[in-house]
Amino acid sequence: MATENTNIRSCDDKEKEKLLLLHSAELLENISQSKEKYRKIIQAGITQWVKDFQSGHIKVNTVEDLKKLIELDIQLQKDEEI
């Protein structure tokens, strides 16, 4: 007759807290990496906008695009300071 394994791994409160902190740290790291990538994309967009503006491909009436890129970049920088 075979006996069924009834061992259940349980975590004490300290271990649960440790696992939760580890998970939170991993989430924050992933968010930070994503923001870094987004900032690079935004900065490339700003650089391209300036080049297009200087070459005459963009007229003054499209400054709103640059404004949006700059605002996004500033917002991402503010989030990093928190």
Distance bins in CASP14 RR format, pairs under 12 A and 6 or more apart:
PFRMAT RR
TARGET T0000
AUTHOR 0000-0000-0000
RMODE 2
METHOD distances of the structure
MODEL  1
9 15 0 0 0 0 0 1 0 0 0 0 0
9 16 0 0 0 0 0 1 0 0 0 0 0
10 16 0 0 0 0 1 0 0 0 0 0 0
11 17 0 0 0 0 1 0 0 0 0 0 0
11 18 0 0 0 0 1 0 0 0 0 0 0
11 19 1 0 0 1 0 0 0 0 0 0 0
11 20 0 0 0 0 0 1 0 0 0 0 0
12 18 0 0 0 0 1 0 0 0 0 0 0
12 19 0 0 0 0 0 1 0 0 0 0 0
13 19 0 0 0 0 0 1 0 0 0 0 0
13 20 0 0 0 0 0 1 0 0 0 0 0
14 20 0 0 0 0 0 1 0 0 0 0 0
14 21 0 0 0 0 0 1 0 0 0 0 0
15 21 0 0 0 0 0 1 0 0 0 0 0
15 22 0 0 0 0 0 1 0 0 0 0 0
16 22 0 0 0 0 0 1 0 0 0 0 0
16 23 0 0 0 0 0 1 0 0 0 0 0
17 23 0 0 0 0 0 1 0 0 0 0 0
17 24 0 0 0 0 0 1 0 0 0 0 0
18 24 0 0 0 0 0 1 0 0 0 0 0
18 25 0 0 0 0 0 1 0 0 0 0 0
19 25 0 0 0 0 0 1 0 0 0 0 0
19 26 0 0 0 0 0 1 0 0 0 0 0
20 26 0 0 0 0 0 1 0 0 0 0 0
20 27 0 0 0 0 0 1 0 0 0 0 0
21 27 0 0 0 0 0 1 0 0 0 0 0
21 28 0 0 0 0 0 1 0 0 0 0 0
22 28 0 0 0 0 0 1 0 0 0 0 0
22 29 0 0 0 0 0 1 0 0 0 0 0
23 29 0 0 0 0 0 1 0 0 0 0 0
23 30 0 0 0 0 0 1 0 0 0 0 0
24 30 0 0 0 0 0 1 0 0 0 0 0
24 31 0 0 0 0 0 1 0 0 0 0 0
25 31 0 0 0 0 0 1 0 0 0 0 0
25 32 0 0 0 0 0 1 0 0 0 0 0
26 32 0 0 0 0 0 1 0 0 0 0 0
26 33 0 0 0 0 0 1 0 0 0 0 0
27 33 0 0 0 0 0 1 0 0 0 0 0
27 34 0 0 0 0 0 1 0 0 0 0 0
28 34 0 0 0 0 0 1 0 0 0 0 0
28 35 0 0 0 0 0 1 0 0 0 0 0
28 79 0 0 0 0 0 1 0 0 0 0 0
28 80 0 0 0 0 0 1 0 0 0 0 0
28 82 0 0 0 0 0 1 0 0 0 0 0
29 35 0 0 0 0 0 1 0 0 0 0 0
29 36 0 0 0 0 0 1 0 0 0 0 0
30 36 0 0 0 0 0 1 0 0 0 0 0
30 37 0 0 0 0 0 1 0 0 0 0 0
31 37 0 0 0 0 0 1 0 0 0 0 0
31 38 0 0 0 0 0 1 0 0 0 0 0
31 76 0 0 0 0 0 1 0 0 0 0 0
31 79 0 0 0 0 1 0 0 0 0 0 0
31 80 0 0 0 0 0 1 0 0 0 0 0
31 82 0 0 0 0 0 1 0 0 0 0 0
32 38 0 0 0 0 0 1 0 0 0 0 0
32 39 0 0 0 0 0 1 0 0 0 0 0
32 76 0 0 0 0 0 1 0 0 0 0 0
32 79 0 0 0 0 1 0 0 0 0 0 0
32 80 1 0 0 1 0 0 0 0 0 0 0
32 82 0 0 0 0 0 1 0 0 0 0 0
33 39 0 0 0 0 0 1 0 0 0 0 0
33 40 0 0 0 0 0 1 0 0 0 0 0
34 40 0 0 0 0 0 1 0 0 0 0 0
34 41 0 0 0 0 0 1 0 0 0 0 0
34 76 0 0 0 0 1 0 0 0 0 0 0
34 79 0 0 0 0 0 1 0 0 0 0 0
34 80 0 0 0 0 0 1 0 0 0 0 0
35 41 0 0 0 0 0 1 0 0 0 0 0
35 42 0 0 0 0 0 1 0 0 0 0 0
35 72 0 0 0 0 0 1 0 0 0 0 0
35 73 0 0 0 0 0 1 0 0 0 0 0
35 75 0 0 0 0 1 0 0 0 0 0 0
35 76 1 0 1 0 0 0 0 0 0 0 0
35 77 0 0 0 0 1 0 0 0 0 0 0
35 78 0 0 0 0 0 1 0 0 0 0 0
35 79 1 0 0 1 0 0 0 0 0 0 0
35 80 1 0 0 1 0 0 0 0 0 0 0
35 81 0 0 0 0 0 1 0 0 0 0 0
35 82 0 0 0 0 0 1 0 0 0 0 0
36 42 0 0 0 0 0 1 0 0 0 0 0
36 43 0 0 0 0 0 1 0 0 0 0 0
36 76 0 0 0 0 1 0 0 0 0 0 0
36 77 0 0 0 0 0 1 0 0 0 0 0
36 79 0 0 0 0 0 1 0 0 0 0 0
36 80 0 0 0 0 1 0 0 0 0 0 0
37 43 0 0 0 0 0 1 0 0 0 0 0
37 44 0 0 0 0 0 1 0 0 0 0 0
37 76 0 0 0 0 0 1 0 0 0 0 0
38 44 0 0 0 0 0 1 0 0 0 0 0
38 45 0 0 0 0 0 1 0 0 0 0 0
38 69 0 0 0 0 0 1 0 0 0 0 0
38 72 1 0 0 1 0 0 0 0 0 0 0
38 73 0 0 0 0 1 0 0 0 0 0 0
38 75 0 0 0 0 0 1 0 0 0 0 0
38 76 1 0 0 1 0 0 0 0 0 0 0
38 77 0 0 0 0 0 1 0 0 0 0 0
38 79 0 0 0 0 0 1 0 0 0 0 0
38 80 0 0 0 0 0 1 0 0 0 0 0
39 45 0 0 0 0 0 1 0 0 0 0 0
39 46 0 0 0 0 0 1 0 0 0 0 0
39 69 0 0 0 0 0 1 0 0 0 0 0
39 70 0 0 0 0 0 1 0 0 0 0 0
39 72 0 0 0 0 1 0 0 0 0 0 0
39 73 1 0 0 1 0 0 0 0 0 0 0
39 74 0 0 0 0 0 1 0 0 0 0 0
39 75 0 0 0 0 0 1 0 0 0 0 0
39 76 1 0 1 0 0 0 0 0 0 0 0
39 77 1 0 0 1 0 0 0 0 0 0 0
39 78 0 0 0 0 0 1 0 0 0 0 0
39 79 0 0 0 0 0 1 0 0 0 0 0
39 80 0 0 0 0 1 0 0 0 0 0 0
40 46 0 0 0 0 0 1 0 0 0 0 0
40 47 0 0 0 0 0 1 0 0 0 0 0
40 73 0 0 0 0 0 1 0 0 0 0 0
40 76 0 0 0 0 0 1 0 0 0 0 0
41 47 0 0 0 0 0 1 0 0 0 0 0
41 48 0 0 0 0 0 1 0 0 0 0 0
41 69 0 0 0 0 1 0 0 0 0 0 0
41 72 0 0 0 0 1 0 0 0 0 0 0
41 73 0 0 0 0 1 0 0 0 0 0 0
41 76 0 0 0 0 0 1 0 0 0 0 0
42 48 0 0 0 0 0 1 0 0 0 0 0
42 49 0 0 0 0 0 1 0 0 0 0 0
42 65 0 0 0 0 0 1 0 0 0 0 0
42 66 0 0 0 0 0 1 0 0 0 0 0
42 68 0 0 0 0 1 0 0 0 0 0 0
42 69 1 0 1 0 0 0 0 0 0 0 0
42 70 0 0 0 0 1 0 0 0 0 0 0
42 71 0 0 0 0 1 0 0 0 0 0 0
42 72 1 0 1 0 0 0 0 0 0 0 0
42 73 1 0 1 0 0 0 0 0 0 0 0
42 74 0 0 0 0 1 0 0 0 0 0 0
42 75 0 0 0 0 1 0 0 0 0 0 0
42 76 1 0 0 1 0 0 0 0 0 0 0
42 77 0 0 0 0 0 1 0 0 0 0 0
43 49 0 0 0 0 0 1 0 0 0 0 0
43 50 0 0 0 0 0 1 0 0 0 0 0
43 69 0 0 0 0 1 0 0 0 0 0 0
43 70 0 0 0 0 0 1 0 0 0 0 0
43 72 0 0 0 0 0 1 0 0 0 0 0
43 73 1 0 0 1 0 0 0 0 0 0 0
43 74 0 0 0 0 0 1 0 0 0 0 0
43 76 0 0 0 0 0 1 0 0 0 0 0
43 77 0 0 0 0 0 1 0 0 0 0 0
44 50 0 0 0 0 0 1 0 0 0 0 0
44 51 0 0 0 0 0 1 0 0 0 0 0
44 69 0 0 0 0 1 0 0 0 0 0 0
44 73 0 0 0 0 0 1 0 0 0 0 0
45 51 0 0 0 0 1 0 0 0 0 0 0
45 52 0 0 0 0 1 0 0 0 0 0 0
45 53 0 0 0 0 0 1 0 0 0 0 0
45 58 0 0 0 0 0 1 0 0 0 0 0
45 65 0 0 0 0 1 0 0 0 0 0 0
45 66 0 0 0 0 1 0 0 0 0 0 0
45 68 0 0 0 0 0 1 0 0 0 0 0
45 69 1 0 1 0 0 0 0 0 0 0 0
45 70 0 0 0 0 0 1 0 0 0 0 0
45 72 0 0 0 0 0 1 0 0 0 0 0
45 73 0 0 0 0 1 0 0 0 0 0 0
46 52 0 0 0 0 0 1 0 0 0 0 0
46 53 0 0 0 0 0 1 0 0 0 0 0
46 65 0 0 0 0 1 0 0 0 0 0 0
46 66 1 0 0 1 0 0 0 0 0 0 0
46 67 0 0 0 0 0 1 0 0 0 0 0
46 68 0 0 0 0 0 1 0 0 0 0 0
46 69 1 0 1 0 0 0 0 0 0 0 0
46 70 1 0 0 1 0 0 0 0 0 0 0
46 71 0 0 0 0 0 1 0 0 0 0 0
46 72 0 0 0 0 1 0 0 0 0 0 0
46 73 1 0 0 1 0 0 0 0 0 0 0
46 74 0 0 0 0 0 1 0 0 0 0 0
47 53 0 0 0 0 0 1 0 0 0 0 0
47 54 0 0 0 0 0 1 0 0 0 0 0
47 66 0 0 0 0 0 1 0 0 0 0 0
47 69 0 0 0 0 1 0 0 0 0 0 0
47 73 0 0 0 0 0 1 0 0 0 0 0
48 54 0 0 0 0 0 1 0 0 0 0 0
48 55 0 0 0 0 0 1 0 0 0 0 0
48 57 0 0 0 0 1 0 0 0 0 0 0
48 58 0 0 0 0 1 0 0 0 0 0 0
48 65 0 0 0 0 0 1 0 0 0 0 0
48 66 0 0 0 0 0 1 0 0 0 0 0
48 69 0 0 0 0 1 0 0 0 0 0 0
49 55 0 0 0 0 0 1 0 0 0 0 0
49 56 0 0 0 0 0 1 0 0 0 0 0
49 57 0 0 0 0 1 0 0 0 0 0 0
49 58 1 0 0 1 0 0 0 0 0 0 0
49 62 0 0 0 0 1 0 0 0 0 0 0
49 63 0 0 0 0 1 0 0 0 0 0 0
49 64 0 0 0 0 0 1 0 0 0 0 0
49 65 1 0 0 1 0 0 0 0 0 0 0
49 66 1 0 1 0 0 0 0 0 0 0 0
49 67 0 0 0 0 0 1 0 0 0 0 0
49 68 0 0 0 0 0 1 0 0 0 0 0
49 69 1 0 0 1 0 0 0 0 0 0 0
49 70 0 0 0 0 1 0 0 0 0 0 0
49 73 0 0 0 0 0 1 0 0 0 0 0
50 56 0 0 0 0 0 1 0 0 0 0 0
50 57 0 0 0 0 0 1 0 0 0 0 0
50 58 0 0 0 0 1 0 0 0 0 0 0
50 63 0 0 0 0 0 1 0 0 0 0 0
50 65 0 0 0 0 0 1 0 0 0 0 0
50 66 1 0 0 1 0 0 0 0 0 0 0
50 69 0 0 0 0 0 1 0 0 0 0 0
50 70 0 0 0 0 0 1 0 0 0 0 0
51 57 0 0 0 0 1 0 0 0 0 0 0
51 58 0 0 0 0 1 0 0 0 0 0 0
51 66 0 0 0 0 0 1 0 0 0 0 0
52 58 1 0 1 0 0 0 0 0 0 0 0
52 59 0 0 0 0 0 1 0 0 0 0 0
52 62 0 0 0 0 1 0 0 0 0 0 0
52 63 0 0 0 0 0 1 0 0 0 0 0
52 65 0 0 0 0 1 0 0 0 0 0 0
52 66 0 0 0 0 1 0 0 0 0 0 0
53 59 0 0 0 0 1 0 0 0 0 0 0
53 60 0 0 0 0 1 0 0 0 0 0 0
53 61 0 0 0 0 0 1 0 0 0 0 0
53 62 0 0 0 0 1 0 0 0 0 0 0
53 63 0 0 0 0 1 0 0 0 0 0 0
53 65 0 0 0 0 1 0 0 0 0 0 0
53 66 1 0 0 1 0 0 0 0 0 0 0
56 62 0 0 0 0 0 1 0 0 0 0 0
58 64 0 0 0 0 0 1 0 0 0 0 0
58 65 1 0 0 1 0 0 0 0 0 0 0
58 66 0 0 0 0 1 0 0 0 0 0 0
59 65 0 0 0 0 0 1 0 0 0 0 0
59 66 0 0 0 0 0 1 0 0 0 0 0
60 66 0 0 0 0 0 1 0 0 0 0 0
62 68 0 0 0 0 0 1 0 0 0 0 0
62 69 0 0 0 0 0 1 0 0 0 0 0
63 69 0 0 0 0 0 1 0 0 0 0 0
63 70 0 0 0 0 0 1 0 0 0 0 0
64 70 0 0 0 0 0 1 0 0 0 0 0
64 71 0 0 0 0 0 1 0 0 0 0 0
65 71 0 0 0 0 0 1 0 0 0 0 0
65 72 0 0 0 0 0 1 0 0 0 0 0
66 72 0 0 0 0 0 1 0 0 0 0 0
66 73 0 0 0 0 0 1 0 0 0 0 0
67 73 0 0 0 0 0 1 0 0 0 0 0
67 74 0 0 0 0 0 1 0 0 0 0 0
68 74 0 0 0 0 0 1 0 0 0 0 0
68 75 0 0 0 0 0 1 0 0 0 0 0
69 75 0 0 0 0 0 1 0 0 0 0 0
69 76 0 0 0 0 0 1 0 0 0 0 0
70 76 0 0 0 0 0 1 0 0 0 0 0
70 77 0 0 0 0 0 1 0 0 0 0 0
71 77 0 0 0 0 0 1 0 0 0 0 0
71 78 0 0 0 0 0 1 0 0 0 0 0
72 78 0 0 0 0 0 1 0 0 0 0 0
72 79 0 0 0 0 0 1 0 0 0 0 0
73 79 0 0 0 0 0 1 0 0 0 0 0
73 80 0 0 0 0 0 1 0 0 0 0 0
74 80 0 0 0 0 0 1 0 0 0 0 0
74 81 0 0 0 0 0 1 0 0 0 0 0
75 81 0 0 0 0 0 1 0 0 0 0 0
75 82 0 0 0 0 0 1 0 0 0 0 0
76 82 0 0 0 0 0 1 0 0 0 0 0
END
